[in-house]
Amino acid sequence: MAEVTSRELYARLARGEPTFLIDVRAPKDFESWHIDGPGAVDVLNVPFARIQADADYLEKSLAGEIPQGPLIVTVCAKGNSSVPVAEELRRLGFTAASLEGGMRGWGNHYAVVPVVENEALSILQVSRPARGCLSWIAISEGEAVVVDPLRHVERYLEILAGRDLRLVAVVDTHGHADHVSGGRRLAEAAAAAYYLHPYDAIHPIDLVPAAFAYEPLRERQTLAFGSSMMDVLHVPGHTLGACALLVDDRYVLAGDTLFVGGIARPDLGGHAEAWTPLHQDSLRRLLALDGETLVLPGHFSSFAEADASGRFAATIASLREANEGAKRAAGAPSDFAAYILASLPAFPPAYFDIKRVNLGLQAPDEAEASELEIGKNACALATPAPTGTS
């Protein structure tokens, strides 16, 4: 094969099929974002400029670094410069293919995994694995609620049509900063109600209100679909309007408050110190739910957080025991604040504009939206707890 699609590559990696990646982007681009799963990934970064400068570079300089057995997949930014590299590898006797669409195509790949599937209720995990973004479709008796839909709304419309579902509501659990939301466009396409908490309908930094109408989420509001109920829990901290959705008292769509492998950062609105106590209270509220409640988060940081089926989910009881941020939330407020403020990653500059897009204040075209979303999400705390804060 001359090319492999992102879907095909993702499936190969998930199945553990022998695959070796050669990423031909510049080292700084590779370091900031590259293919890291699912499963173990063998990858070599060789800048295309170096290959171009020496016609024999692949054959002579990398002779011992490229394995003969696996499929070699060459990767670039958009799927162009990786093509001649794959061609040269095939000329040298390797089984090689270029990744169609490059990292941009990889970033736009969606994966659908059922997490709950029974007669009364189904919940589908719809993810963009390359970016660590998770969204959810809750289904009961032919009616569906989509929670935190990502930018490419056609994927959700395909799923809904394939299952003959009627979309009754679209919910953004908060005002997203890491990706362009598909919430309003999906709701419009399906003539469904779009829900957002009013606090997140205002830009947290420049205080400009949203340029669109929406249905307000309220504490303890109930959204009904089929025979199921979705209770709204206001859990400020990551944002002032952050909400979690408790489905049939058994599953909690936690948005960006609580993850399988960590907790959210409270600084993306520019108010880390002020919002940290709110964040701690919200985490304690979620962690006080019944231990068997299954947490379905809005993001993941590592493929290691998934089970063998690719589901990113964990019970409240397991998070109390194994989630470092959750354990810290149970401690003294001063210790929790020290942990948070010492663990904040750098603020991604694009997040300011993404929030404006999600409030209808900017309207990027497809190329501009893709540029804003380059890289993996950075909504979770990124560094381990500093010593001396426990």
Contacts in CASP RR format, 6 or more apart in sequence:
PFRMAT RR
TARGET T0000
AUTHOR 0000-0000-0000
METHOD contacts of the structure
MODEL  1
MAEVTSRELYARLARGEPTFLIDVRAPKDFESWHIDGPGAVDVLNVPFAR
IQADADYLEKSLAGEIPQGPLIVTVCAKGNSSVPVAEELRRLGFTAASLE
GGMRGWGNHYAVVPVVENEALSILQVSRPARGCLSWIAISEGEAVVVDPL
RHVERYLEILAGRDLRLVAVVDTHGHADHVSGGRRLAEAAAAAYYLHPYD
AIHPIDLVPAAFAYEPLRERQTLAFGSSMMDVLHVPGHTLGACALLVDDR
YVLAGDTLFVGGIARPDLGGHAEAWTPLHQDSLRRLLALDGETLVLPGHF
SSFAEADASGRFAATIASLREANEGAKRAAGAPSDFAAYILASLPAFPPA
YFDIKRVNLGLQAPDEAEASELEIGKNACALATPAPTGTS
1 97 0 8 1.000
2 83 0 8 1.000
2 86 0 8 1.000
2 87 0 8 1.000
2 97 0 8 1.000
2 98 0 8 1.000
3 83 0 8 1.000
3 97 0 8 1.000
3 98 0 8 1.000
3 99 0 8 1.000
3 100 0 8 1.000
4 12 0 8 1.000
4 71 0 8 1.000
4 73 0 8 1.000
4 97 0 8 1.000
4 98 0 8 1.000
4 99 0 8 1.000
4 100 0 8 1.000
5 100 0 8 1.000
6 99 0 8 1.000
6 100 0 8 1.000
6 101 0 8 1.000
6 102 0 8 1.000
6 105 0 8 1.000
6 106 0 8 1.000
6 107 0 8 1.000
6 108 0 8 1.000
6 109 0 8 1.000
6 130 0 8 1.000
7 109 0 8 1.000
9 19 0 8 1.000
9 35 0 8 1.000
9 73 0 8 1.000
9 99 0 8 1.000
9 106 0 8 1.000
10 38 0 8 1.000
10 109 0 8 1.000
10 111 0 8 1.000
10 129 0 8 1.000
12 19 0 8 1.000
12 71 0 8 1.000
13 19 0 8 1.000
13 35 0 8 1.000
13 37 0 8 1.000
13 38 0 8 1.000
13 39 0 8 1.000
13 41 0 8 1.000
14 38 0 8 1.000
14 39 0 8 1.000
14 310 0 8 1.000
16 39 0 8 1.000
16 40 0 8 1.000
17 71 0 8 1.000
18 69 0 8 1.000
18 70 0 8 1.000
18 71 0 8 1.000
19 41 0 8 1.000
19 42 0 8 1.000
19 70 0 8 1.000
19 71 0 8 1.000
19 73 0 8 1.000
20 42 0 8 1.000
20 43 0 8 1.000
20 44 0 8 1.000
20 66 0 8 1.000
20 67 0 8 1.000
20 70 0 8 1.000
20 71 0 8 1.000
20 72 0 8 1.000
20 73 0 8 1.000
21 35 0 8 1.000
21 41 0 8 1.000
21 42 0 8 1.000
21 43 0 8 1.000
21 44 0 8 1.000
21 72 0 8 1.000
21 73 0 8 1.000
21 74 0 8 1.000
21 75 0 8 1.000
22 43 0 8 1.000
22 44 0 8 1.000
22 45 0 8 1.000
22 46 0 8 1.000
22 66 0 8 1.000
22 72 0 8 1.000
22 73 0 8 1.000
22 74 0 8 1.000
22 75 0 8 1.000
22 85 0 8 1.000
22 89 0 8 1.000
23 30 0 8 1.000
23 34 0 8 1.000
23 35 0 8 1.000
23 43 0 8 1.000
23 44 0 8 1.000
23 45 0 8 1.000
23 46 0 8 1.000
23 74 0 8 1.000
23 75 0 8 1.000
23 76 0 8 1.000
24 46 0 8 1.000
24 47 0 8 1.000
24 48 0 8 1.000
24 51 0 8 1.000
24 74 0 8 1.000
24 75 0 8 1.000
24 76 0 8 1.000
24 81 0 8 1.000
24 82 0 8 1.000
24 85 0 8 1.000
25 45 0 8 1.000
25 47 0 8 1.000
25 48 0 8 1.000
25 75 0 8 1.000
25 76 0 8 1.000
25 77 0 8 1.000
25 103 0 8 1.000
26 47 0 8 1.000
26 49 0 8 1.000
27 45 0 8 1.000
27 47 0 8 1.000
29 77 0 8 1.000
30 45 0 8 1.000
32 375 0 8 1.000
33 103 0 8 1.000
33 374 0 8 1.000
33 375 0 8 1.000
33 376 0 8 1.000
34 43 0 8 1.000
34 45 0 8 1.000
34 75 0 8 1.000
34 103 0 8 1.000
35 41 0 8 1.000
35 43 0 8 1.000
35 75 0 8 1.000
35 103 0 8 1.000
35 106 0 8 1.000
35 130 0 8 1.000
36 303 0 8 1.000
37 129 0 8 1.000
37 303 0 8 1.000
38 129 0 8 1.000
38 303 0 8 1.000
38 306 0 8 1.000
38 310 0 8 1.000
39 303 0 8 1.000
42 67 0 8 1.000
42 70 0 8 1.000
44 62 0 8 1.000
44 65 0 8 1.000
44 66 0 8 1.000
46 57 0 8 1.000
46 62 0 8 1.000
48 76 0 8 1.000
48 81 0 8 1.000
48 82 0 8 1.000
48 85 0 8 1.000
50 57 0 8 1.000
51 57 0 8 1.000
51 58 0 8 1.000
51 85 0 8 1.000
51 88 0 8 1.000
54 61 0 8 1.000
58 66 0 8 1.000
58 85 0 8 1.000
58 88 0 8 1.000
58 89 0 8 1.000
58 92 0 8 1.000
59 92 0 8 1.000
66 72 0 8 1.000
66 89 0 8 1.000
66 94 0 8 1.000
68 94 0 8 1.000
69 95 0 8 1.000
70 95 0 8 1.000
71 95 0 8 1.000
71 96 0 8 1.000
71 97 0 8 1.000
72 86 0 8 1.000
72 89 0 8 1.000
72 94 0 8 1.000
72 95 0 8 1.000
72 96 0 8 1.000
72 97 0 8 1.000
73 86 0 8 1.000
73 96 0 8 1.000
73 97 0 8 1.000
73 98 0 8 1.000
73 99 0 8 1.000
74 82 0 8 1.000
74 83 0 8 1.000
74 85 0 8 1.000
74 86 0 8 1.000
74 89 0 8 1.000
74 96 0 8 1.000
74 97 0 8 1.000
74 98 0 8 1.000
74 99 0 8 1.000
75 82 0 8 1.000
75 98 0 8 1.000
75 99 0 8 1.000
75 102 0 8 1.000
75 103 0 8 1.000
75 106 0 8 1.000
76 82 0 8 1.000
76 98 0 8 1.000
76 99 0 8 1.000
76 102 0 8 1.000
76 103 0 8 1.000
77 102 0 8 1.000
77 103 0 8 1.000
77 104 0 8 1.000
78 101 0 8 1.000
78 102 0 8 1.000
78 103 0 8 1.000
78 104 0 8 1.000
79 98 0 8 1.000
79 99 0 8 1.000
79 100 0 8 1.000
79 101 0 8 1.000
79 102 0 8 1.000
79 104 0 8 1.000
82 98 0 8 1.000
82 99 0 8 1.000
82 102 0 8 1.000
83 98 0 8 1.000
85 96 0 8 1.000
85 98 0 8 1.000
86 96 0 8 1.000
86 97 0 8 1.000
86 98 0 8 1.000
87 96 0 8 1.000
89 96 0 8 1.000
90 96 0 8 1.000
99 105 0 8 1.000
99 106 0 8 1.000
103 130 0 8 1.000
103 374 0 8 1.000
104 370 0 8 1.000
106 130 0 8 1.000
107 128 0 8 1.000
107 130 0 8 1.000
107 131 0 8 1.000
107 373 0 8 1.000
107 375 0 8 1.000
108 128 0 8 1.000
108 152 0 8 1.000
108 370 0 8 1.000
109 128 0 8 1.000
109 129 0 8 1.000
109 130 0 8 1.000
110 126 0 8 1.000
110 127 0 8 1.000
110 128 0 8 1.000
110 150 0 8 1.000
110 152 0 8 1.000
110 155 0 8 1.000
111 126 0 8 1.000
111 127 0 8 1.000
111 128 0 8 1.000
111 129 0 8 1.000
111 310 0 8 1.000
112 124 0 8 1.000
112 125 0 8 1.000
112 126 0 8 1.000
112 127 0 8 1.000
112 159 0 8 1.000
113 124 0 8 1.000
113 125 0 8 1.000
113 127 0 8 1.000
113 309 0 8 1.000
113 310 0 8 1.000
113 311 0 8 1.000
114 122 0 8 1.000
114 123 0 8 1.000
114 124 0 8 1.000
114 125 0 8 1.000
115 123 0 8 1.000
115 124 0 8 1.000
115 125 0 8 1.000
115 294 0 8 1.000
115 296 0 8 1.000
115 311 0 8 1.000
115 313 0 8 1.000
116 122 0 8 1.000
116 123 0 8 1.000
116 251 0 8 1.000
116 294 0 8 1.000
120 140 0 8 1.000
120 227 0 8 1.000
120 228 0 8 1.000
120 248 0 8 1.000
121 138 0 8 1.000
121 139 0 8 1.000
121 140 0 8 1.000
121 228 0 8 1.000
121 247 0 8 1.000
121 248 0 8 1.000
122 138 0 8 1.000
122 139 0 8 1.000
122 140 0 8 1.000
123 136 0 8 1.000
123 137 0 8 1.000
123 138 0 8 1.000
123 139 0 8 1.000
123 247 0 8 1.000
123 251 0 8 1.000
123 296 0 8 1.000
124 136 0 8 1.000
124 137 0 8 1.000
124 139 0 8 1.000
124 159 0 8 1.000
125 134 0 8 1.000
125 135 0 8 1.000
125 136 0 8 1.000
125 296 0 8 1.000
125 310 0 8 1.000
125 311 0 8 1.000
125 312 0 8 1.000
125 313 0 8 1.000
126 134 0 8 1.000
126 135 0 8 1.000
126 136 0 8 1.000
126 137 0 8 1.000
126 149 0 8 1.000
126 150 0 8 1.000
126 155 0 8 1.000
126 156 0 8 1.000
126 159 0 8 1.000
127 133 0 8 1.000
127 134 0 8 1.000
127 135 0 8 1.000
127 312 0 8 1.000
128 150 0 8 1.000
128 179 0 8 1.000
129 303 0 8 1.000
130 375 0 8 1.000
130 376 0 8 1.000
131 178 0 8 1.000
131 179 0 8 1.000
131 373 0 8 1.000
131 375 0 8 1.000
131 376 0 8 1.000
131 377 0 8 1.000
132 299 0 8 1.000
132 300 0 8 1.000
132 301 0 8 1.000
132 376 0 8 1.000
132 377 0 8 1.000
133 150 0 8 1.000
133 178 0 8 1.000
133 179 0 8 1.000
133 298 0 8 1.000
133 299 0 8 1.000
133 377 0 8 1.000
134 148 0 8 1.000
134 296 0 8 1.000
134 297 0 8 1.000
134 298 0 8 1.000
134 299 0 8 1.000
134 300 0 8 1.000
134 312 0 8 1.000
135 146 0 8 1.000
135 147 0 8 1.000
135 148 0 8 1.000
135 149 0 8 1.000
135 150 0 8 1.000
135 156 0 8 1.000
135 298 0 8 1.000
136 146 0 8 1.000
136 147 0 8 1.000
136 148 0 8 1.000
136 253 0 8 1.000
136 296 0 8 1.000
136 298 0 8 1.000
137 144 0 8 1.000
137 145 0 8 1.000
137 146 0 8 1.000
137 147 0 8 1.000
137 156 0 8 1.000
137 159 0 8 1.000
137 160 0 8 1.000
138 144 0 8 1.000
138 145 0 8 1.000
138 147 0 8 1.000
138 225 0 8 1.000
138 228 0 8 1.000
138 230 0 8 1.000
138 247 0 8 1.000
138 253 0 8 1.000
139 163 0 8 1.000
139 165 0 8 1.000
139 225 0 8 1.000
140 225 0 8 1.000
140 226 0 8 1.000
140 227 0 8 1.000
140 228 0 8 1.000
141 225 0 8 1.000
141 226 0 8 1.000
141 227 0 8 1.000
142 163 0 8 1.000
142 164 0 8 1.000
142 165 0 8 1.000
142 166 0 8 1.000
142 226 0 8 1.000
143 165 0 8 1.000
143 166 0 8 1.000
143 167 0 8 1.000
143 168 0 8 1.000
143 225 0 8 1.000
143 226 0 8 1.000
144 160 0 8 1.000
144 163 0 8 1.000
144 165 0 8 1.000
144 166 0 8 1.000
144 167 0 8 1.000
144 168 0 8 1.000
144 225 0 8 1.000
145 167 0 8 1.000
145 168 0 8 1.000
145 169 0 8 1.000
145 170 0 8 1.000
145 171 0 8 1.000
145 223 0 8 1.000
145 225 0 8 1.000
145 230 0 8 1.000
146 156 0 8 1.000
146 167 0 8 1.000
146 169 0 8 1.000
146 170 0 8 1.000
146 171 0 8 1.000
146 183 0 8 1.000
146 186 0 8 1.000
147 170 0 8 1.000
147 171 0 8 1.000
147 172 0 8 1.000
147 173 0 8 1.000
147 245 0 8 1.000
147 253 0 8 1.000
147 255 0 8 1.000
148 171 0 8 1.000
148 172 0 8 1.000
148 173 0 8 1.000
148 176 0 8 1.000
148 181 0 8 1.000
148 253 0 8 1.000
148 255 0 8 1.000
148 298 0 8 1.000
149 156 0 8 1.000
149 170 0 8 1.000
149 181 0 8 1.000
149 182 0 8 1.000
149 183 0 8 1.000
149 186 0 8 1.000
150 179 0 8 1.000
150 180 0 8 1.000
150 181 0 8 1.000
150 182 0 8 1.000
151 179 0 8 1.000
151 180 0 8 1.000
151 181 0 8 1.000
151 182 0 8 1.000
151 369 0 8 1.000
151 373 0 8 1.000
152 182 0 8 1.000
153 182 0 8 1.000
153 183 0 8 1.000
153 185 0 8 1.000
153 186 0 8 1.000
153 189 0 8 1.000
156 186 0 8 1.000
157 186 0 8 1.000
157 189 0 8 1.000
157 190 0 8 1.000
159 165 0 8 1.000
160 166 0 8 1.000
160 167 0 8 1.000
160 190 0 8 1.000
167 186 0 8 1.000
167 187 0 8 1.000
167 190 0 8 1.000
167 192 0 8 1.000
168 192 0 8 1.000
168 193 0 8 1.000
168 225 0 8 1.000
169 187 0 8 1.000
169 192 0 8 1.000
169 193 0 8 1.000
169 194 0 8 1.000
169 195 0 8 1.000
169 223 0 8 1.000
169 225 0 8 1.000
170 183 0 8 1.000
170 184 0 8 1.000
170 186 0 8 1.000
170 187 0 8 1.000
170 190 0 8 1.000
170 192 0 8 1.000
170 193 0 8 1.000
170 194 0 8 1.000
170 195 0 8 1.000
171 194 0 8 1.000
171 195 0 8 1.000
171 196 0 8 1.000
171 217 0 8 1.000
171 223 0 8 1.000
171 230 0 8 1.000
171 243 0 8 1.000
171 245 0 8 1.000
172 181 0 8 1.000
172 183 0 8 1.000
172 194 0 8 1.000
172 195 0 8 1.000
172 196 0 8 1.000
172 200 0 8 1.000
172 358 0 8 1.000
173 242 0 8 1.000
173 243 0 8 1.000
173 244 0 8 1.000
173 245 0 8 1.000
173 253 0 8 1.000
173 254 0 8 1.000
173 255 0 8 1.000
173 256 0 8 1.000
173 298 0 8 1.000
174 197 0 8 1.000
174 200 0 8 1.000
174 238 0 8 1.000
174 239 0 8 1.000
174 241 0 8 1.000
174 242 0 8 1.000
174 243 0 8 1.000
174 255 0 8 1.000
174 256 0 8 1.000
175 181 0 8 1.000
175 196 0 8 1.000
175 200 0 8 1.000
175 239 0 8 1.000
175 241 0 8 1.000
175 355 0 8 1.000
175 358 0 8 1.000
175 359 0 8 1.000
176 256 0 8 1.000
176 354 0 8 1.000
176 355 0 8 1.000
176 358 0 8 1.000
177 268 0 8 1.000
177 269 0 8 1.000
177 351 0 8 1.000
177 352 0 8 1.000
177 354 0 8 1.000
177 355 0 8 1.000
177 358 0 8 1.000
177 379 0 8 1.000
178 299 0 8 1.000
178 348 0 8 1.000
178 351 0 8 1.000
178 354 0 8 1.000
178 373 0 8 1.000
178 377 0 8 1.000
178 378 0 8 1.000
178 379 0 8 1.000
179 354 0 8 1.000
179 373 0 8 1.000
179 377 0 8 1.000
180 354 0 8 1.000
180 357 0 8 1.000
180 358 0 8 1.000
180 364 0 8 1.000
180 369 0 8 1.000
180 372 0 8 1.000
180 373 0 8 1.000
181 358 0 8 1.000
183 194 0 8 1.000
184 194 0 8 1.000
184 212 0 8 1.000
184 214 0 8 1.000
186 192 0 8 1.000
187 193 0 8 1.000
187 194 0 8 1.000
188 194 0 8 1.000
193 215 0 8 1.000
194 214 0 8 1.000
194 215 0 8 1.000
195 214 0 8 1.000
195 215 0 8 1.000
195 216 0 8 1.000
195 217 0 8 1.000
195 223 0 8 1.000
196 210 0 8 1.000
196 214 0 8 1.000
196 215 0 8 1.000
196 216 0 8 1.000
196 217 0 8 1.000
197 216 0 8 1.000
197 217 0 8 1.000
197 234 0 8 1.000
197 240 0 8 1.000
197 241 0 8 1.000
197 242 0 8 1.000
197 243 0 8 1.000
198 216 0 8 1.000
198 217 0 8 1.000
198 241 0 8 1.000
199 236 0 8 1.000
199 239 0 8 1.000
199 240 0 8 1.000
199 241 0 8 1.000
200 239 0 8 1.000
200 240 0 8 1.000
200 241 0 8 1.000
200 242 0 8 1.000
201 209 0 8 1.000
201 210 0 8 1.000
201 214 0 8 1.000
201 359 0 8 1.000
202 208 0 8 1.000
202 209 0 8 1.000
202 210 0 8 1.000
202 359 0 8 1.000
203 209 0 8 1.000
203 355 0 8 1.000
203 356 0 8 1.000
203 359 0 8 1.000
203 361 0 8 1.000
204 239 0 8 1.000
204 240 0 8 1.000
204 268 0 8 1.000
204 269 0 8 1.000
204 270 0 8 1.000
204 271 0 8 1.000
204 355 0 8 1.000
205 269 0 8 1.000
205 270 0 8 1.000
205 352 0 8 1.000
205 355 0 8 1.000
208 356 0 8 1.000
208 359 0 8 1.000
208 361 0 8 1.000
209 359 0 8 1.000
210 359 0 8 1.000
210 360 0 8 1.000
210 361 0 8 1.000
211 359 0 8 1.000
211 360 0 8 1.000
211 361 0 8 1.000
212 359 0 8 1.000
212 360 0 8 1.000
217 232 0 8 1.000
217 234 0 8 1.000
217 241 0 8 1.000
217 243 0 8 1.000
218 232 0 8 1.000
218 234 0 8 1.000
219 232 0 8 1.000
219 233 0 8 1.000
219 234 0 8 1.000
220 231 0 8 1.000
220 232 0 8 1.000
220 233 0 8 1.000
221 231 0 8 1.000
221 232 0 8 1.000
222 229 0 8 1.000
222 230 0 8 1.000
222 231 0 8 1.000
222 232 0 8 1.000
223 229 0 8 1.000
223 230 0 8 1.000
223 232 0 8 1.000
223 245 0 8 1.000
224 230 0 8 1.000
228 247 0 8 1.000
228 248 0 8 1.000
229 247 0 8 1.000
229 248 0 8 1.000
230 245 0 8 1.000
230 246 0 8 1.000
230 247 0 8 1.000
230 253 0 8 1.000
231 245 0 8 1.000
231 246 0 8 1.000
231 247 0 8 1.000
231 249 0 8 1.000
232 243 0 8 1.000
232 244 0 8 1.000
232 245 0 8 1.000
233 243 0 8 1.000
233 244 0 8 1.000
233 245 0 8 1.000
233 246 0 8 1.000
233 252 0 8 1.000
233 285 0 8 1.000
233 286 0 8 1.000
234 241 0 8 1.000
234 242 0 8 1.000
234 243 0 8 1.000
235 242 0 8 1.000
235 243 0 8 1.000
235 244 0 8 1.000
235 257 0 8 1.000
235 282 0 8 1.000
235 283 0 8 1.000
235 285 0 8 1.000
235 286 0 8 1.000
236 242 0 8 1.000
236 275 0 8 1.000
236 278 0 8 1.000
236 279 0 8 1.000
236 282 0 8 1.000
237 257 0 8 1.000
237 264 0 8 1.000
237 266 0 8 1.000
237 275 0 8 1.000
237 276 0 8 1.000
237 278 0 8 1.000
237 279 0 8 1.000
237 282 0 8 1.000
238 256 0 8 1.000
238 257 0 8 1.000
238 264 0 8 1.000
238 265 0 8 1.000
238 266 0 8 1.000
238 268 0 8 1.000
238 275 0 8 1.000
238 279 0 8 1.000
238 379 0 8 1.000
239 256 0 8 1.000
239 268 0 8 1.000
239 269 0 8 1.000
240 275 0 8 1.000
240 278 0 8 1.000
242 255 0 8 1.000
242 256 0 8 1.000
242 257 0 8 1.000
242 264 0 8 1.000
242 282 0 8 1.000
243 255 0 8 1.000
244 252 0 8 1.000
244 253 0 8 1.000
244 254 0 8 1.000
244 255 0 8 1.000
244 257 0 8 1.000
244 258 0 8 1.000
244 286 0 8 1.000
245 252 0 8 1.000
245 253 0 8 1.000
246 252 0 8 1.000
246 289 0 8 1.000
246 293 0 8 1.000
247 253 0 8 1.000
249 290 0 8 1.000
249 293 0 8 1.000
250 292 0 8 1.000
250 293 0 8 1.000
250 294 0 8 1.000
251 293 0 8 1.000
251 294 0 8 1.000
251 296 0 8 1.000
252 286 0 8 1.000
252 289 0 8 1.000
252 293 0 8 1.000
252 294 0 8 1.000
252 295 0 8 1.000
252 296 0 8 1.000
252 316 0 8 1.000
253 296 0 8 1.000
253 298 0 8 1.000
254 286 0 8 1.000
254 295 0 8 1.000
254 296 0 8 1.000
254 297 0 8 1.000
254 298 0 8 1.000
255 297 0 8 1.000
255 298 0 8 1.000
255 299 0 8 1.000
256 264 0 8 1.000
256 297 0 8 1.000
256 298 0 8 1.000
256 299 0 8 1.000
256 379 0 8 1.000
257 263 0 8 1.000
257 264 0 8 1.000
257 279 0 8 1.000
257 282 0 8 1.000
257 283 0 8 1.000
257 286 0 8 1.000
258 264 0 8 1.000
258 283 0 8 1.000
258 286 0 8 1.000
258 287 0 8 1.000
258 295 0 8 1.000
258 297 0 8 1.000
258 319 0 8 1.000
258 323 0 8 1.000
258 326 0 8 1.000
259 297 0 8 1.000
259 298 0 8 1.000
259 299 0 8 1.000
259 300 0 8 1.000
259 301 0 8 1.000
259 305 0 8 1.000
259 323 0 8 1.000
259 380 0 8 1.000
260 295 0 8 1.000
260 297 0 8 1.000
260 300 0 8 1.000
260 305 0 8 1.000
260 312 0 8 1.000
260 313 0 8 1.000
260 314 0 8 1.000
260 319 0 8 1.000
260 323 0 8 1.000
261 300 0 8 1.000
261 301 0 8 1.000
261 302 0 8 1.000
261 305 0 8 1.000
261 314 0 8 1.000
261 322 0 8 1.000
261 323 0 8 1.000
261 324 0 8 1.000
261 380 0 8 1.000
262 301 0 8 1.000
262 323 0 8 1.000
262 324 0 8 1.000
262 325 0 8 1.000
262 326 0 8 1.000
262 380 0 8 1.000
262 381 0 8 1.000
263 279 0 8 1.000
263 283 0 8 1.000
263 323 0 8 1.000
263 325 0 8 1.000
263 326 0 8 1.000
263 328 0 8 1.000
263 329 0 8 1.000
263 380 0 8 1.000
263 381 0 8 1.000
264 279 0 8 1.000
264 379 0 8 1.000
264 380 0 8 1.000
264 381 0 8 1.000
265 272 0 8 1.000
265 340 0 8 1.000
265 343 0 8 1.000
265 344 0 8 1.000
265 345 0 8 1.000
265 378 0 8 1.000
265 379 0 8 1.000
265 380 0 8 1.000
265 381 0 8 1.000
266 272 0 8 1.000
266 275 0 8 1.000
266 276 0 8 1.000
266 278 0 8 1.000
266 279 0 8 1.000
266 340 0 8 1.000
267 275 0 8 1.000
267 344 0 8 1.000
267 347 0 8 1.000
268 347 0 8 1.000
268 351 0 8 1.000
268 379 0 8 1.000
269 275 0 8 1.000
272 340 0 8 1.000
272 341 0 8 1.000
272 344 0 8 1.000
273 337 0 8 1.000
273 341 0 8 1.000
276 336 0 8 1.000
276 337 0 8 1.000
276 340 0 8 1.000
276 341 0 8 1.000
277 333 0 8 1.000
277 337 0 8 1.000
279 340 0 8 1.000
280 329 0 8 1.000
280 333 0 8 1.000
280 336 0 8 1.000
280 337 0 8 1.000
283 325 0 8 1.000
283 326 0 8 1.000
283 329 0 8 1.000
284 329 0 8 1.000
284 330 0 8 1.000
286 295 0 8 1.000
286 316 0 8 1.000
287 316 0 8 1.000
287 319 0 8 1.000
287 320 0 8 1.000
287 326 0 8 1.000
287 329 0 8 1.000
287 330 0 8 1.000
289 316 0 8 1.000
290 316 0 8 1.000
291 315 0 8 1.000
291 316 0 8 1.000
291 317 0 8 1.000
291 320 0 8 1.000
292 315 0 8 1.000
292 316 0 8 1.000
292 317 0 8 1.000
293 315 0 8 1.000
293 316 0 8 1.000
294 313 0 8 1.000
294 314 0 8 1.000
294 315 0 8 1.000
295 313 0 8 1.000
295 314 0 8 1.000
295 315 0 8 1.000
295 316 0 8 1.000
295 319 0 8 1.000
296 312 0 8 1.000
296 313 0 8 1.000
297 312 0 8 1.000
297 313 0 8 1.000
299 377 0 8 1.000
299 379 0 8 1.000
299 380 0 8 1.000
300 306 0 8 1.000
300 312 0 8 1.000
301 376 0 8 1.000
301 380 0 8 1.000
301 382 0 8 1.000
305 312 0 8 1.000
306 312 0 8 1.000
307 313 0 8 1.000
314 322 0 8 1.000
314 323 0 8 1.000
319 326 0 8 1.000
320 326 0 8 1.000
320 327 0 8 1.000
320 330 0 8 1.000
321 327 0 8 1.000
324 384 0 8 1.000
324 385 0 8 1.000
325 339 0 8 1.000
325 381 0 8 1.000
325 385 0 8 1.000
328 335 0 8 1.000
328 336 0 8 1.000
328 339 0 8 1.000
328 385 0 8 1.000
328 390 0 8 1.000
329 336 0 8 1.000
335 389 0 8 1.000
335 390 0 8 1.000
338 386 0 8 1.000
338 389 0 8 1.000
339 385 0 8 1.000
339 386 0 8 1.000
339 389 0 8 1.000
340 381 0 8 1.000
342 383 0 8 1.000
342 385 0 8 1.000
342 386 0 8 1.000
342 389 0 8 1.000
343 381 0 8 1.000
343 382 0 8 1.000
343 383 0 8 1.000
343 384 0 8 1.000
343 385 0 8 1.000
343 386 0 8 1.000
344 381 0 8 1.000
344 382 0 8 1.000
345 378 0 8 1.000
345 381 0 8 1.000
345 382 0 8 1.000
345 383 0 8 1.000
346 378 0 8 1.000
348 378 0 8 1.000
350 372 0 8 1.000
350 373 0 8 1.000
350 374 0 8 1.000
351 378 0 8 1.000
353 362 0 8 1.000
353 372 0 8 1.000
354 372 0 8 1.000
354 373 0 8 1.000
356 362 0 8 1.000
357 363 0 8 1.000
357 364 0 8 1.000
357 369 0 8 1.000
357 372 0 8 1.000
364 372 0 8 1.000
END
